[in-house]
Every structure is written in structure tokens, then in C-alpha cells.
């Protein structure tokens, strides 16, 4: 093989290799663009899910506050019923004591 033939062979190989490298670059660019699109979709989906959780947590917190307020009201009502019951019992004891005491 002559020097000229060898040089042409190297040149063809170099051109072919450059073409393959360019094809790889284009393939990587397409893949990168697809990945960027998927990443954007994933970010959007995450934002939607996070917003749903925020809404559900807000509703849960509101529900807990409502239950807490209801328990406070029930607690106050029970305490009032107990006070009234104790007062009625004291009045009954006083009445019974006065009935049992001899009158002068």
C-alpha cells in the first residue's frame, strides 16, 4: 500500500469517525431534550401532588380544630352539669339535715 493510498484510507476513516461522532452528539442532544421534557413533567406532577397534600393537610388541621373546639364545649357543659349536680346534692343534704333536726 502506497503512502497516498494509506493517507486516503486514514482520511476516509477519519471522515467516517467524525460522522459517527456527530451522530452520537445528535443522539445525545435528542436524549437530553427528552429527559428535560420528562423532568419538567415530573416537576409539574410533584407540584400538583404537593398542592393536593397541602389542601388535605389544611382540611385535616381544620377538622382537628373543630374537634378540639367541640371537646372544649362538651367539657364546659359536663363541668356545668357536675356543678349543678353537686349543688342539687348539697341542697338535698341541707334539706334532709333540716328535716332531721328537732324544731325548737
VEXTIMI-986793 format. One record per residue: residue number from 0; z, x, y of N, C-alpha, C, O in turn. Coordinates in pm, 1 decimal, always signed. Layout:
<atoms>
{lumgu: NUM | nw: Z | nu: X | nv: Y | caw: Z | cau: X | cav: Y | cw: Z | cu: X | cv: Y | ow: Z | ou: X | ov: Y}
...
</atoms>
This chain:
<atoms>
{lumgu: 0 | nw: +0.0 | nu: +85.6 | nv: -116.4 | caw: +0.0 | cau: +0.0 | cav: +0.0 | cw: +0.0 | cu: +90.3 | cv: +122.9 | ow: +76.4 | ou: +186.3 | ov: +133.1}
{lumgu: 1 | nw: -87.3 | nu: +56.1 | nv: +213.8 | caw: -100.2 | cau: +138.6 | cav: +334.1 | cw: +5.8 | cu: +97.9 | cv: +434.3 | ow: +70.6 | ou: -6.1 | ov: +422.1}
{lumgu: 2 | nw: +21.1 | nu: +183.8 | nv: +533.9 | caw: +118.0 | cau: +156.6 | cav: +640.7 | cw: +83.1 | cu: +27.4 | cv: +714.0 | ow: +170.8 | ou: -50.7 | ov: +750.7}
{lumgu: 3 | nw: -45.4 | nu: +6.9 | nv: +734.3 | caw: -90.6 | cau: -112.3 | cav: +806.1 | cw: -60.1 | cu: -238.2 | cv: +724.9 | ow: -15.3 | ou: -338.2 | ov: +781.0}
{lumgu: 4 | nw: -83.3 | nu: -234.7 | nv: +596.3 | caw: -53.7 | cau: -348.8 | cav: +510.3 | cw: +96.4 | cu: -375.0 | cv: +504.0 | ow: +142.2 | ou: -489.2 | ov: +504.7}
{lumgu: 5 | nw: +170.9 | nu: -265.3 | nv: +497.8 | caw: +317.3 | cau: -276.5 | cav: +494.0 | cw: +370.3 | cu: -336.1 | cv: +624.2 | ow: +462.1 | ou: -418.1 | ov: +623.0}
{lumgu: 6 | nw: +312.3 | nu: -294.7 | nv: +734.9 | caw: +353.3 | cau: -346.8 | cav: +866.1 | cw: +321.1 | cu: -495.9 | cv: +876.1 | ow: +401.8 | ou: -572.6 | ov: +928.8}
{lumgu: 7 | nw: +204.2 | nu: -538.4 | nv: +826.3 | caw: +167.8 | cau: -680.2 | cav: +827.7 | cw: +262.4 | cu: -760.3 | cv: +737.8 | ow: +301.1 | ou: -872.0 | ov: +772.0}
{lumgu: 8 | nw: +299.0 | nu: -703.5 | nv: +624.3 | caw: +391.2 | cau: -770.3 | cav: +533.3 | cw: +527.6 | cu: -789.8 | cv: +599.6 | ow: +587.2 | ou: -897.0 | ov: +590.2}
{lumgu: 9 | nw: +575.9 | nu: -686.0 | nv: +666.2 | caw: +703.3 | cau: -696.5 | cav: +738.9 | cw: +694.3 | cu: -798.9 | cv: +851.2 | ow: +787.7 | ou: -875.7 | ov: +874.3}
{lumgu: 10 | nw: +582.2 | nu: -799.0 | nv: +920.0 | caw: +563.3 | cau: -893.3 | cav: +1030.8 | cw: +562.4 | cu: -1037.4 | cv: +980.1 | ow: +624.3 | ou: -1125.3 | ov: +1040.0}
{lumgu: 11 | nw: +491.0 | nu: -1061.3 | nv: +867.6 | caw: +489.2 | cau: -1196.2 | cav: +810.2 | cw: +628.3 | cu: -1236.1 | cv: +762.8 | ow: +671.5 | ou: -1349.9 | ov: +781.5}
{lumgu: 12 | nw: +697.4 | nu: -1141.3 | nv: +701.4 | caw: +833.7 | cau: -1169.4 | cav: +653.8 | cw: +925.2 | cu: -1197.9 | cv: +771.2 | ow: +1009.0 | ou: -1287.9 | ov: +765.2}
{lumgu: 13 | nw: +909.2 | nu: -1121.1 | nv: +878.4 | caw: +991.7 | cau: -1141.8 | cav: +998.8 | cw: +961.7 | cu: -1278.1 | cv: +1060.0 | ow: +1053.9 | ou: -1349.3 | ov: +1099.8}
{lumgu: 14 | nw: +834.9 | nu: -1315.1 | nv: +1068.0 | caw: +797.5 | cau: -1445.6 | cav: +1123.5 | cw: +851.4 | cu: -1559.2 | cv: +1037.2 | ow: +901.4 | ou: -1659.5 | ov: +1088.1}
{lumgu: 15 | nw: +840.3 | nu: -1541.8 | nv: +906.6 | caw: +891.0 | cau: -1643.0 | cav: +814.9 | cw: +1042.4 | cu: -1655.9 | cv: +828.6 | ow: +1096.0 | ou: -1766.7 | ov: +830.2}
{lumgu: 16 | nw: +1110.8 | nu: -1542.4 | nv: +838.4 | caw: +1256.5 | cau: -1542.5 | cav: +853.6 | cw: +1297.1 | cu: -1607.6 | cv: +985.6 | ow: +1392.6 | ou: -1685.2 | ov: +989.7}
{lumgu: 17 | nw: +1225.0 | nu: -1576.5 | nv: +1093.2 | caw: +1253.4 | cau: -1639.5 | cav: +1223.0 | cw: +1234.2 | cu: -1790.8 | cv: +1214.1 | ow: +1312.6 | ou: -1866.5 | ov: +1271.3}
{lumgu: 18 | nw: +1131.4 | nu: -1835.0 | nv: +1143.4 | caw: +1108.0 | cau: -1978.3 | cav: +1125.1 | cw: +1222.9 | cu: -2043.8 | cv: +1049.0 | ow: +1269.5 | ou: -2151.9 | ov: +1085.1}
{lumgu: 19 | nw: +1267.5 | nu: -1976.9 | nv: +943.5 | caw: +1380.6 | cau: -2029.6 | cav: +866.5 | cw: +1506.5 | cu: -2036.5 | cv: +952.4 | ow: +1580.5 | ou: -2134.7 | ov: +947.5}
{lumgu: 20 | nw: +1530.2 | nu: -1931.6 | nv: +1031.0 | caw: +1647.6 | cau: -1929.0 | cav: +1119.2 | cw: +1638.2 | cu: -2041.2 | cv: +1221.8 | ow: +1737.6 | ou: -2108.2 | ov: +1249.8}
{lumgu: 21 | nw: +1519.6 | nu: -2062.3 | nv: +1278.1 | caw: +1501.1 | cau: -2172.0 | cav: +1374.7 | cw: +1524.4 | cu: -2307.2 | cv: +1309.0 | ow: +1584.8 | ou: -2396.4 | ov: +1368.6}
{lumgu: 22 | nw: +1476.2 | nu: -2322.2 | nv: +1185.9 | caw: +1501.6 | cau: -2446.8 | cav: +1112.2 | cw: +1651.1 | cu: -2467.7 | cv: +1092.3 | ow: +1701.3 | ou: -2579.0 | ov: +1108.3}
{lumgu: 23 | nw: +1722.1 | nu: -2360.9 | nv: +1057.6 | caw: +1867.9 | cau: -2370.7 | cav: +1040.8 | cw: +1936.0 | cu: -2410.5 | cv: +1170.7 | ow: +2026.3 | ou: -2494.1 | ov: +1170.4}
{lumgu: 24 | nw: +1893.1 | nu: -2350.6 | nv: +1282.7 | caw: +1951.3 | cau: -2385.3 | cav: +1413.5 | cw: +1930.2 | cu: -2534.0 | cv: +1444.2 | ow: +2021.7 | ou: -2602.2 | ov: +1490.2}
{lumgu: 25 | nw: +1808.7 | nu: -2583.2 | nv: +1418.3 | caw: +1780.9 | cau: -2725.6 | cav: +1443.3 | cw: +1866.6 | cu: -2813.3 | cv: +1352.2 | ow: +1920.4 | ou: -2915.4 | ov: +1395.1}
{lumgu: 26 | nw: +1878.3 | nu: -2772.4 | nv: +1226.9 | caw: +1960.4 | cau: -2848.3 | cav: +1132.7 | cw: +2105.9 | cu: -2851.5 | cv: +1179.2 | ow: +2169.9 | ou: -2956.5 | ov: +1175.8}
{lumgu: 27 | nw: +2158.4 | nu: -2736.0 | nv: +1222.8 | caw: +2296.9 | cau: -2730.4 | cav: +1271.8 | cw: +2315.3 | cu: -2814.6 | cv: +1397.6 | ow: +2419.1 | ou: -2878.6 | ov: +1414.4}
{lumgu: 28 | nw: +2216.5 | nu: -2815.1 | nv: +1485.2 | caw: +2225.2 | cau: -2897.6 | cav: +1606.4 | cw: +2228.4 | cu: -3045.9 | cv: +1570.8 | ow: +2307.0 | ou: -3122.0 | ov: +1627.2}
{lumgu: 29 | nw: +2142.0 | nu: -3087.1 | nv: +1476.0 | caw: +2143.4 | cau: -3227.7 | cav: +1434.3 | cw: +2277.7 | cu: -3263.2 | cv: +1370.8 | ow: +2334.3 | ou: -3369.1 | ov: +1397.5}
{lumgu: 30 | nw: +2326.8 | nu: -3174.3 | nv: +1287.7 | caw: +2456.1 | cau: -3198.3 | cav: +1223.3 | cw: +2567.0 | cu: -3205.6 | cv: +1326.7 | ow: +2655.0 | ou: -3291.2 | ov: +1318.0}
{lumgu: 31 | nw: +2563.3 | nu: -3116.4 | nv: +1424.3 | caw: +2664.4 | cau: -3116.9 | cav: +1530.1 | cw: +2658.2 | cu: -3247.3 | cv: +1610.2 | ow: +2761.9 | ou: -3304.2 | ov: +1644.4}
{lumgu: 32 | nw: +2538.2 | nu: -3294.0 | nv: +1639.9 | caw: +2523.1 | cau: -3420.3 | cav: +1713.1 | cw: +2577.3 | cu: -3537.9 | cv: +1632.3 | ow: +2642.7 | ou: -3626.6 | ov: +1687.0}
{lumgu: 33 | nw: +2549.5 | nu: -3538.1 | nv: +1501.3 | caw: +2602.7 | cau: -3644.4 | cav: +1415.9 | cw: +2755.1 | cu: -3639.2 | cv: +1414.0 | ow: +2821.4 | ou: -3742.5 | ov: +1422.9}
{lumgu: 34 | nw: +2809.9 | nu: -3518.9 | nv: +1402.4 | caw: +2955.6 | cau: -3504.8 | cav: +1399.8 | cw: +3017.9 | cu: -3550.6 | cv: +1531.3 | ow: +3122.0 | ou: -3616.3 | ov: +1531.7}
{lumgu: 35 | nw: +2954.4 | nu: -3516.0 | nv: +1642.0 | caw: +3006.9 | cau: -3559.9 | cav: +1771.7 | cw: +3009.0 | cu: -3712.1 | cv: +1779.3 | ow: +3104.4 | ou: -3771.0 | ov: +1830.1}
{lumgu: 36 | nw: +2903.5 | nu: -3775.2 | nv: +1728.7 | caw: +2899.6 | cau: -3921.8 | cav: +1726.8 | cw: +3010.0 | cu: -3978.7 | cv: +1639.8 | ow: +3076.5 | ou: -4075.1 | ov: +1677.8}
{lumgu: 37 | nw: +3029.5 | nu: -3919.0 | nv: +1522.8 | caw: +3135.6 | cau: -3965.4 | cav: +1432.8 | cw: +3272.6 | cu: -3943.0 | cv: +1495.8 | ow: +3360.9 | ou: -4027.9 | ov: +1483.8}
{lumgu: 38 | nw: +3290.8 | nu: -3831.2 | nv: +1561.6 | caw: +3419.3 | cau: -3802.8 | cav: +1627.4 | cw: +3444.5 | cu: -3904.0 | cv: +1738.5 | ow: +3556.8 | ou: -3951.8 | ov: +1754.9}
{lumgu: 39 | nw: +3341.0 | nu: -3936.6 | nv: +1814.5 | caw: +3355.9 | cau: -4037.9 | cav: +1919.8 | cw: +3393.8 | cu: -4173.1 | cv: +1858.8 | ow: +3480.7 | ou: -4243.3 | ov: +1910.5}
{lumgu: 40 | nw: +3327.0 | nu: -4208.7 | nv: +1747.5 | caw: +3360.6 | cau: -4334.5 | cav: +1678.7 | cw: +3505.0 | cu: -4332.5 | cv: +1630.1 | ow: +3577.0 | ou: -4431.7 | ov: +1642.2}
{lumgu: 41 | nw: +3545.8 | nu: -4220.5 | nv: +1576.0 | caw: +3682.7 | cau: -4207.7 | cav: +1525.8 | cw: +3784.4 | cu: -4219.1 | cv: +1639.2 | ow: +3887.6 | ou: -4284.5 | ov: +1623.5}
{lumgu: 42 | nw: +3756.5 | nu: -4156.4 | nv: +1752.5 | caw: +3845.5 | cau: -4168.4 | cav: +1868.7 | cw: +3855.1 | cu: -4313.4 | cv: +1913.9 | ow: +3963.8 | ou: -4363.4 | ov: +1942.7}
{lumgu: 43 | nw: +3740.8 | nu: -4380.1 | nv: +1919.8 | caw: +3739.8 | cau: -4520.7 | cav: +1962.2 | cw: +3820.9 | cu: -4605.8 | cv: +1864.0 | ow: +3902.0 | ou: -4688.7 | ov: +1905.1}
{lumgu: 44 | nw: +3798.4 | nu: -4584.8 | nv: +1735.3 | caw: +3871.4 | cau: -4661.3 | cav: +1633.5 | cw: +4022.1 | cu: -4634.4 | cv: +1645.2 | ow: +4102.6 | ou: -4727.1 | ov: +1637.0}
{lumgu: 45 | nw: +4059.4 | nu: -4509.0 | nv: +1664.1 | caw: +4200.7 | cau: -4474.8 | cav: +1679.2 | cw: +4259.9 | cu: -4544.6 | cv: +1801.1 | ow: +4370.5 | ou: -4598.1 | ov: +1794.6}
{lumgu: 46 | nw: +4186.7 | nu: -4544.3 | nv: +1911.9 | caw: +4235.6 | cau: -4610.8 | cav: +2033.3 | cw: +4256.5 | cu: -4759.8 | cv: +2009.3 | ow: +4355.7 | ou: -4816.9 | ov: +2054.7}
{lumgu: 47 | nw: +4163.4 | nu: -4822.7 | nv: +1938.2 | caw: +4175.7 | cau: -4966.0 | cav: +1908.9 | cw: +4298.3 | cu: -4991.2 | cv: +1822.0 | ow: +4376.0 | ou: -5083.0 | ov: +1848.3}
{lumgu: 48 | nw: +4315.1 | nu: -4909.7 | nv: +1718.7 | caw: +4429.7 | cau: -4926.9 | cav: +1628.9 | cw: +4560.0 | cu: -4902.1 | cv: +1704.7 | ow: +4656.5 | ou: -4976.7 | ov: +1688.1}
{lumgu: 49 | nw: +4563.3 | nu: -4798.5 | nv: +1787.1 | caw: +4684.3 | cau: -4768.9 | cav: +1864.8 | cw: +4716.8 | cu: -4884.0 | cv: +1959.6 | ow: +4833.7 | ou: -4917.9 | ov: +1977.9}
{lumgu: 50 | nw: +4615.5 | nu: -4943.8 | nv: +2019.5 | caw: +4638.5 | cau: -5057.2 | cav: +2109.6 | cw: +4693.8 | cu: -5176.9 | cv: +2032.7 | ow: +4781.7 | ou: -5247.7 | ov: +2081.8}
{lumgu: 51 | nw: +4641.8 | nu: -5199.0 | nv: +1912.0 | caw: +4694.6 | cau: -5308.3 | cav: +1829.3 | cw: +4841.3 | cu: -5284.7 | cv: +1796.1 | ow: +4923.0 | ou: -5376.5 | ov: +1802.6}
{lumgu: 52 | nw: +4874.0 | nu: -5160.2 | nv: +1760.3 | caw: +5013.9 | cau: -5128.6 | cav: +1730.5 | cw: +5101.0 | cu: -5148.4 | cv: +1853.5 | ow: +5212.1 | ou: -5200.5 | ov: +1842.9}
{lumgu: 53 | nw: +5052.1 | nu: -5107.5 | nv: +1970.5 | caw: +5129.0 | cau: -5128.9 | cav: +2093.0 | cw: +5157.3 | cu: -5276.5 | cv: +2112.6 | ow: +5269.5 | ou: -5314.9 | ov: +2145.8}
{lumgu: 54 | nw: +5055.5 | nu: -5359.5 | nv: +2092.1 | caw: +5072.5 | cau: -5503.9 | cav: +2107.7 | cw: +5173.4 | cu: -5557.0 | cv: +2006.9 | ow: +5260.2 | ou: -5637.3 | ov: +2041.1}
{lumgu: 55 | nw: +5161.6 | nu: -5512.0 | nv: +1883.1 | caw: +5254.4 | cau: -5559.8 | cav: +1779.9 | cw: +5396.4 | cu: -5511.2 | cv: +1806.5 | ow: +5492.0 | ou: -5585.6 | ov: +1784.7}
{lumgu: 56 | nw: +5411.1 | nu: -5388.3 | nv: +1853.0 | caw: +5544.1 | cau: -5337.8 | cav: +1886.0 | cw: +5603.7 | cu: -5414.2 | cv: +2003.7 | ow: +5723.7 | ou: -5441.4 | ov: +2005.9}
{lumgu: 57 | nw: +5520.0 | nu: -5448.8 | nv: +2101.8 | caw: +5568.6 | cau: -5528.9 | cav: +2214.0 | cw: +5616.9 | cu: -5665.2 | cv: +2166.0 | ow: +5722.2 | ou: -5713.0 | ov: +2208.3}
{lumgu: 58 | nw: +5538.8 | nu: -5727.9 | nv: +2076.7 | caw: +5579.7 | cau: -5857.5 | cav: +2022.1 | cw: +5707.8 | cu: -5845.2 | cv: +1940.8 | ow: +5795.0 | ou: -5931.8 | ov: +1948.0}
{lumgu: 59 | nw: +5719.0 | nu: -5738.4 | nv: +1864.1 | caw: +5839.2 | cau: -5716.3 | cav: +1784.6 | cw: +5960.4 | cu: -5696.4 | cv: +1876.0 | ow: +6066.9 | ou: -5752.8 | ov: +1851.0}
{lumgu: 60 | nw: +5944.5 | nu: -5617.0 | nv: +1981.0 | caw: +6054.5 | cau: -5594.3 | cav: +2074.5 | cw: +6095.5 | cu: -5725.0 | cv: +2141.8 | ow: +6214.4 | ou: -5751.3 | ov: +2160.0}
{lumgu: 61 | nw: +5997.6 | nu: -5806.1 | nv: +2178.4 | caw: +6027.8 | cau: -5936.0 | cav: +2240.0 | cw: +6104.1 | cu: -6024.7 | cv: +2142.3 | ow: +6198.9 | ou: -6093.5 | ov: +2180.4}
{lumgu: 62 | nw: +6061.6 | nu: -6022.6 | nv: +2015.2 | caw: +6130.7 | cau: -6100.9 | cav: +1913.3 | cw: +6274.4 | cu: -6054.2 | cv: +1894.6 | ow: +6364.9 | ou: -6136.5 | ov: +1881.2}
{lumgu: 63 | nw: +6295.9 | nu: -5924.7 | nv: +1893.6 | caw: +6431.6 | cau: -5870.6 | cav: +1879.3 | cw: +6517.5 | cu: -5913.0 | cv: +1997.6 | ow: +6633.3 | ou: -5951.0 | ov: +1980.2}
{lumgu: 64 | nw: +6461.2 | nu: -5906.8 | nv: +2117.5 | caw: +6536.7 | cau: -5950.2 | cav: +2235.9 | cw: +6571.8 | cu: -6098.2 | cv: +2227.1 | ow: +6683.0 | ou: -6138.1 | ov: +2261.7}
{lumgu: 65 | nw: +6477.4 | nu: -6179.5 | nv: +2180.9 | caw: +6504.7 | cau: -6323.0 | cav: +2166.6 | cw: +6616.6 | cu: -6348.2 | cv: +2065.9 | ow: +6705.3 | ou: -6430.1 | ov: +2090.1}
{lumgu: 66 | nw: +6612.1 | nu: -6277.8 | nv: +1953.5 | caw: +6717.7 | cau: -6293.8 | cav: +1852.9 | cw: +6851.4 | cu: -6248.5 | cv: +1910.0 | ow: +6953.9 | ou: -6312.8 | ov: +1887.0}
{lumgu: 67 | nw: +6850.9 | nu: -6139.3 | nv: +1983.5 | caw: +6974.2 | cau: -6088.1 | cav: +2044.3 | cw: +7032.8 | cu: -6189.7 | cv: +2142.5 | ow: +7153.4 | ou: -6214.3 | ov: +2143.2}
{lumgu: 68 | nw: +6945.9 | nu: -6248.5 | nv: +2225.4 | caw: +6993.3 | cau: -6349.5 | cav: +2320.0 | cw: +7047.8 | cu: -6472.3 | cv: +2246.9 | ow: +7149.9 | ou: -6528.4 | ov: +2286.4}
{lumgu: 69 | nw: +6979.2 | nu: -6513.2 | nv: +2140.7 | caw: +7025.6 | cau: -6628.6 | cav: +2063.7 | cw: +7161.0 | cu: -6598.1 | cv: +2000.1 | ow: +7249.7 | ou: -6683.4 | ov: +1999.6}
{lumgu: 70 | nw: +7177.4 | nu: -6478.3 | nv: +1947.1 | caw: +7305.9 | cau: -6441.5 | cav: +1887.8 | cw: +7416.6 | cu: -6439.4 | cv: +1993.6 | ow: +7529.5 | ou: -6479.9 | ov: +1966.3}
{lumgu: 71 | nw: +7384.3 | nu: -6392.3 | nv: +2114.0 | caw: +7483.8 | cau: -6394.2 | cav: +2222.2 | cw: +7524.6 | cu: -6538.0 | cv: +2255.0 | ow: +7642.7 | ou: -6566.6 | ov: +2274.7}
{lumgu: 72 | nw: +7426.0 | nu: -6628.3 | nv: +2260.9 | caw: +7457.1 | cau: -6768.4 | cav: +2289.3 | cw: +7542.3 | cu: -6828.3 | cv: +2177.8 | ow: +7639.9 | ou: -6898.6 | ov: +2204.0}
{lumgu: 73 | nw: +7504.5 | nu: -6799.7 | nv: +2052.8 | caw: +7582.2 | cau: -6851.3 | cav: +1939.6 | cw: +7722.9 | cu: -6793.0 | cv: +1939.9 | ow: +7819.6 | ou: -6862.9 | ov: +1909.7}
{lumgu: 74 | nw: +7734.1 | nu: -6667.8 | nv: +1973.2 | caw: +7864.7 | cau: -6602.1 | cav: +1978.4 | cw: +7953.0 | cu: -6670.6 | cv: +2083.3 | ow: +8070.1 | ou: -6699.1 | ov: +2058.5}
{lumgu: 75 | nw: +7895.5 | nu: -6696.0 | nv: +2199.1 | caw: +7970.8 | cau: -6762.6 | cav: +2305.6 | cw: +8010.5 | cu: -6904.1 | cv: +2262.8 | ow: +8122.1 | ou: -6948.0 | ov: +2290.5}
{lumgu: 76 | nw: +7920.0 | nu: -6975.4 | nv: +2195.7 | caw: +7950.9 | cau: -7112.3 | cav: +2150.8 | cw: +8062.1 | cu: -7110.8 | cv: +2046.2 | ow: +8152.8 | ou: -7194.0 | ov: +2049.7}
{lumgu: 77 | nw: +8054.3 | nu: -7015.3 | nv: +1952.8 | caw: +8159.1 | cau: -7005.6 | cav: +1849.7 | cw: +8293.4 | cu: -6973.0 | cv: +1912.1 | ow: +8395.6 | ou: -7030.2 | ov: +1874.2}
{lumgu: 78 | nw: +8293.5 | nu: -6881.0 | nv: +2008.0 | caw: +8419.8 | cau: -6846.0 | cav: +2075.1 | cw: +8477.7 | cu: -6967.4 | cv: +2148.1 | ow: +8598.8 | ou: -6989.5 | ov: +2146.6}
{lumgu: 79 | nw: +8391.4 | nu: -7044.8 | nv: +2211.3 | caw: +8438.5 | cau: -7164.5 | cav: +2282.3 | cw: +8494.2 | cu: -7266.0 | cv: +2183.3 | ow: +8597.9 | ou: -7327.0 | ov: +2209.4}
{lumgu: 80 | nw: +8426.4 | nu: -7285.1 | nv: +2069.3 | caw: +8477.3 | cau: -7376.6 | cav: +1966.8 | cw: +8612.3 | cu: -7328.8 | cv: +1914.2 | ow: +8702.4 | ou: -7409.7 | ov: +1891.9}
{lumgu: 81 | nw: +8626.9 | nu: -7198.2 | nv: +1894.4 | caw: +8754.3 | cau: -7144.5 | cav: +1845.5 | cw: +8864.7 | cu: -7165.4 | cv: +1950.0 | ow: +8976.6 | ou: -7203.2 | ov: +1915.2}
{lumgu: 82 | nw: +8833.8 | nu: -7141.2 | nv: +2076.5 | caw: +8933.9 | cau: -7162.7 | cav: +2182.4 | cw: +8979.0 | cu: -7308.6 | cv: +2184.0 | ow: +9097.8 | ou: -7339.5 | ov: +2193.1}
{lumgu: 83 | nw: +8879.2 | nu: -7397.2 | nv: +2174.8 | caw: +8912.1 | cau: -7540.2 | cav: +2176.1 | cw: +8995.4 | cu: -7576.7 | cv: +2053.2 | ow: +9091.6 | ou: -7652.9 | ov: +2063.0}
{lumgu: 84 | nw: +8957.6 | nu: -7521.7 | nv: +1937.2 | caw: +9033.0 | cau: -7548.9 | cav: +1814.7 | cw: +9176.1 | cu: -7497.9 | cv: +1824.5 | ow: +9269.6 | ou: -7566.9 | ov: +1784.1}
{lumgu: 85 | nw: +9193.5 | nu: -7378.6 | nv: +1877.4 | caw: +9328.4 | cau: -7324.2 | cav: +1894.6 | cw: +9408.3 | cu: -7408.3 | cv: +1993.5 | ow: +9527.0 | ou: -7433.8 | ov: +1973.3}
{lumgu: 86 | nw: +9342.3 | nu: -7450.7 | nv: +2099.7 | caw: +9409.8 | cau: -7533.2 | cav: +2198.4 | cw: +9453.0 | cu: -7666.2 | cv: +2136.6 | ow: +9564.8 | ou: -7712.5 | ov: +2158.8}
{lumgu: 87 | nw: +9362.6 | nu: -7727.2 | nv: +2058.6 | caw: +9396.5 | cau: -7853.7 | cav: +1990.5 | cw: +9512.2 | cu: -7832.6 | cv: +1893.8 | ow: +9602.0 | ou: -7916.4 | ov: +1885.3}
{lumgu: 88 | nw: +9510.9 | nu: -7721.9 | nv: +1821.4 | caw: +9618.7 | cau: -7691.8 | cav: +1726.4 | cw: +9750.1 | cu: -7672.7 | cv: +1800.2 | ow: +9853.1 | ou: -7724.6 | ov: +1757.3}
{lumgu: 89 | nw: +9748.2 | nu: -7599.4 | nv: +1909.8 | caw: +9870.7 | cau: -7580.2 | cav: +1989.4 | cw: +9923.7 | cu: -7713.1 | cv: +2041.9 | ow: +10044.1 | ou: -7738.8 | ov: +2039.9}
{lumgu: 90 | nw: +9831.5 | nu: -7797.2 | nv: +2088.8 | caw: +9874.3 | cau: -7929.0 | cav: +2138.5 | cw: +9936.8 | cu: -8011.0 | cv: +2025.9 | ow: +10037.6 | ou: -8078.5 | ov: +2046.5}
{lumgu: 91 | nw: +9876.7 | nu: -8005.2 | nv: +1906.5 | caw: +9929.2 | cau: -8078.5 | cav: +1792.2 | cw: +10067.6 | cu: -8025.7 | cv: +1753.1 | ow: +10157.4 | ou: -8103.8 | ov: +1721.6}
{lumgu: 92 | nw: +10084.4 | nu: -7894.3 | nv: +1755.0 | caw: +10214.6 | cau: -7835.1 | cav: +1721.8 | cw: +10319.1 | cu: -7879.2 | cv: +1824.4 | ow: +10430.7 | ou: -7915.9 | ov: +1787.8}
{lumgu: 93 | nw: +10283.1 | nu: -7875.4 | nv: +1951.7 | caw: +10376.3 | cau: -7918.4 | cav: +2055.9 | cw: +10413.8 | cu: -8065.8 | cv: +2037.2 | ow: +10530.2 | ou: -8103.9 | ov: +2049.8}
{lumgu: 94 | nw: +10312.8 | nu: -8147.2 | nv: +2006.9 | caw: +10337.8 | cau: -8289.6 | cav: +1986.7 | cw: +10431.2 | cu: -8311.0 | cv: +1867.8 | ow: +10526.8 | ou: -8388.0 | ov: +1876.5}
{lumgu: 95 | nw: +10403.3 | nu: -8242.9 | nv: +1757.2 | caw: +10487.3 | cau: -8255.7 | cav: +1636.9 | cw: +10628.5 | cu: -8205.5 | cv: +1665.4 | ow: +10725.9 | ou: -8265.5 | ov: +1620.1}
{lumgu: 96 | nw: +10639.7 | nu: -8099.2 | nv: +1737.9 | caw: +10772.0 | cau: -8044.6 | cav: +1772.1 | cw: +10849.8 | cu: -8145.1 | cv: +1855.6 | ow: +10968.3 | ou: -8169.2 | ov: +1832.4}
{lumgu: 97 | nw: +10781.0 | nu: -8203.1 | nv: +1952.9 | caw: +10846.9 | cau: -8301.8 | cav: +2038.3 | cw: +10885.4 | cu: -8427.0 | cv: +1960.0 | ow: +10987.3 | ou: -8488.7 | ov: +1990.9}
{lumgu: 98 | nw: +10808.1 | nu: -8465.8 | nv: +1860.9 | caw: +10843.8 | cau: -8581.7 | cav: +1778.1 | cw: +10965.1 | cu: -8551.0 | cv: +1691.6 | ow: +11050.3 | ou: -8637.0 | ov: +1669.1}
{lumgu: 99 | nw: +10971.5 | nu: -8430.0 | nv: +1644.6 | caw: +11082.1 | cau: -8393.3 | cav: +1555.4 | cw: +11211.4 | cu: -8368.0 | cv: +1630.8 | ow: +11318.3 | ou: -8371.8 | ov: +1569.9}
{lumgu: 100 | nw: +11206.3 | nu: -8343.0 | nv: +1756.8 | caw: +11325.2 | cau: -8316.5 | cav: +1836.0 | cw: +11401.0 | cu: -8445.0 | cv: +1865.1 | ow: +11342.1 | ou: -8547.4 | ov: +1899.6}
{lumgu: 101 | nw: +11528.0 | nu: -8437.9 | nv: +1851.0 | caw: +11602.7 | cau: -8559.8 | cav: +1884.9 | cw: +11595.5 | cu: -8588.9 | cv: +2033.7 | ow: +11599.0 | ou: -8497.4 | ov: +2116.0}
{lumgu: 102 | nw: +11585.7 | nu: -8712.4 | nv: +2066.5 | caw: +11574.3 | cau: -8751.7 | cav: +2205.7 | cw: +11714.0 | cu: -8765.3 | cv: +2264.2 | ow: +11804.9 | ou: -8809.1 | ov: +2193.7}
{lumgu: 103 | nw: +11733.5 | nu: -8731.1 | nv: +2384.6 | caw: +11864.6 | cau: -8739.7 | cav: +2447.0 | cw: +11868.0 | cu: -8839.3 | cv: +2554.3 | ow: +11972.0 | ou: -8858.7 | ov: +2617.2}
</atoms>
